[in-house]
């Protein structure tokens, strides 16, 4: 089976990247995050309901082919997501829904921020500034406009209504 990257899969991989479980293809998080991940896995036919295992704060399924593909895409993210297109927007939206936040002042933060994340955001022109909690996105309006049409958990945040995109 040959798996092809789609914007929908890019979103799921971005989300998974920051919340992945040690075992299987799964994530940990709060109820909304887990619901979103399972819904996306089912809609993309990565898992079937009876094969999804849940714990109090995590869920996972065993799908070796997709897990390998997710790991491959994550490892190649700097090459795969180097252009401002729907694939990169979806991937960053997944990351944002997984570990992003917008505070009351409109400051956009990403937690669990690594050096590879910094390079990806820099290449796409979003100028992150590392902080002890993760990173602050240097061009928040441009970033939010870029991911606006692809976020799922954060889509109703008032900041997205203020940006064009």
C-alpha positions as CSV (number, residue, x, y, z in Angstrom):
1,X,0.0,0.0,0.0
2,X,1.4,3.3,-1.1
3,X,0.4,6.2,1.2
4,X,0.2,9.6,-0.4
5,X,0.5,12.8,1.6
6,X,-2.6,15.0,1.5
7,X,-3.4,18.2,3.3
8,X,-5.7,16.3,5.6
9,X,-2.9,13.8,6.5
10,X,-0.4,16.7,6.9
11,X,-2.7,18.2,9.5
12,X,-3.0,14.9,11.4
13,X,0.8,14.4,11.3
14,X,1.4,17.9,12.6
15,X,-1.1,17.3,15.4
16,X,0.4,13.8,16.2
17,X,4.0,15.1,16.1
18,X,3.6,17.0,19.4
19,X,1.4,14.5,21.3
20,X,2.5,11.1,20.1
21,X,2.3,8.1,22.3
22,X,5.3,5.8,22.9
23,X,3.3,2.8,21.6
24,X,1.3,2.5,18.4
25,X,-0.1,5.4,16.4
26,X,-1.7,7.6,19.0
27,X,-1.8,10.7,21.0
28,X,-2.3,11.9,24.5
29,X,-4.2,15.0,25.6
30,X,-7.5,16.4,26.8
31,X,-10.9,15.1,25.7
32,X,-11.3,17.5,22.8
33,X,-7.9,16.7,21.4
34,X,-8.5,12.9,21.7
35,X,-11.9,13.3,20.0
36,X,-10.4,15.3,17.2
37,X,-7.6,12.8,16.6
38,X,-9.9,9.7,16.6
39,X,-12.4,11.5,14.3
40,X,-9.6,12.3,11.8
41,X,-8.1,8.8,12.0
42,X,-11.6,7.3,11.2
43,X,-12.4,9.8,8.5
44,X,-9.1,9.1,6.7
45,X,-9.5,5.3,7.2
46,X,-6.3,5.0,9.2
47,X,-8.1,3.0,11.9
48,X,-11.4,1.3,12.5
49,X,-13.4,1.9,15.7
50,X,-12.9,-1.6,17.1
51,X,-9.1,-1.3,16.8
52,X,-8.7,1.9,18.7
53,X,-7.5,1.5,22.3
54,X,-8.2,4.2,24.8
55,X,-6.8,5.1,28.2
56,X,-7.7,8.0,30.5
57,X,-5.7,10.6,28.6
58,X,-4.6,8.8,25.4
59,X,-5.7,6.7,22.5
60,X,-3.9,4.7,19.9
61,X,-4.3,2.2,17.2
62,X,-1.7,-0.2,15.6
63,X,-1.1,0.6,12.0
64,X,2.5,0.0,11.2
65,X,2.3,1.4,7.6
66,X,0.8,4.7,8.7
67,X,3.1,5.0,11.8
68,X,6.1,4.6,9.5
69,X,4.7,7.1,7.1
70,X,4.0,9.7,9.9
71,X,7.6,9.2,11.2
72,X,9.0,9.6,7.6
73,X,7.1,12.8,7.0
74,X,8.1,14.2,10.4
75,X,11.7,13.4,9.6
76,X,11.5,15.2,6.2
77,X,9.4,18.1,7.4
78,X,12.0,20.8,6.4
79,X,11.9,19.5,2.8
80,X,8.2,18.6,2.6
81,X,6.8,21.8,4.0
82,X,9.2,24.5,2.6
83,X,6.6,26.3,0.6
84,X,3.6,28.4,1.7
85,X,1.0,26.0,0.4
86,X,-1.9,24.1,1.7
87,X,0.3,21.2,2.9
88,X,2.4,23.4,5.1
89,X,-0.7,25.3,6.3
90,X,-2.3,22.1,7.3
91,X,0.8,20.8,9.0
92,X,1.3,24.0,11.0
93,X,-2.5,24.1,11.8
94,X,-2.1,20.6,13.2
95,X,0.8,21.7,15.3
96,X,-1.1,24.8,16.5
97,X,-4.2,22.8,17.4
98,X,-2.0,20.3,19.3
99,X,0.2,22.7,21.3
100,X,-0.6,26.3,20.2
101,X,-2.3,29.1,22.1
102,X,-3.3,32.7,21.6
103,X,-3.4,34.8,24.8
104,X,-5.7,37.8,25.5
105,X,-3.1,40.2,24.0
106,X,-3.0,38.3,20.7
107,X,0.4,36.7,21.3
108,X,0.7,33.4,19.5
109,X,2.7,30.7,21.4
110,X,3.7,27.2,20.5
111,X,4.8,24.9,23.3
112,X,7.1,21.9,23.0
113,X,9.1,23.9,20.4
114,X,12.3,22.2,19.1
115,X,15.2,23.4,16.9
116,X,13.6,21.6,13.9
117,X,10.4,23.6,14.6
118,X,12.3,26.8,14.7
119,X,13.9,26.1,11.3
120,X,10.6,25.2,9.7
121,X,8.9,28.4,11.0
122,X,11.8,30.5,10.0
123,X,11.9,29.1,6.5
124,X,8.2,29.9,6.1
125,X,8.7,33.5,7.3
126,X,7.0,33.3,10.8
127,X,10.1,34.3,12.8
128,X,9.6,32.4,16.1
129,X,11.3,33.7,19.3
130,X,12.2,31.0,21.8
131,X,11.0,31.4,25.3
132,X,11.1,29.1,28.3
133,X,7.5,27.9,27.5
134,X,8.3,27.2,23.9
135,X,8.2,30.0,21.3
136,X,6.3,33.1,20.4
137,X,5.5,33.5,16.8
138,X,7.0,36.8,15.5
139,X,4.4,37.5,12.8
140,X,1.2,36.3,14.5
141,X,-1.3,37.9,12.1
142,X,0.5,36.4,9.0
143,X,0.7,33.0,10.8
144,X,-2.9,33.0,11.8
145,X,-4.0,34.0,8.3
146,X,-1.9,31.2,6.9
147,X,-3.4,28.4,9.0
148,X,-6.9,29.9,9.4
149,X,-8.7,27.7,6.9
150,X,-7.0,24.5,8.3
151,X,-7.3,24.7,12.1
152,X,-10.0,22.6,13.7
153,X,-9.9,22.9,17.4
154,X,-9.0,26.6,17.5
155,X,-11.2,27.7,14.5
156,X,-13.7,29.5,16.7
157,X,-11.0,31.6,18.5
158,X,-11.8,35.4,18.0
159,X,-8.3,36.0,16.7
160,X,-9.0,34.1,13.6
161,X,-12.0,36.4,12.8
162,X,-9.6,39.3,12.8
163,X,-7.2,38.0,10.1
164,X,-7.7,37.7,6.4
165,X,-6.7,34.5,4.8
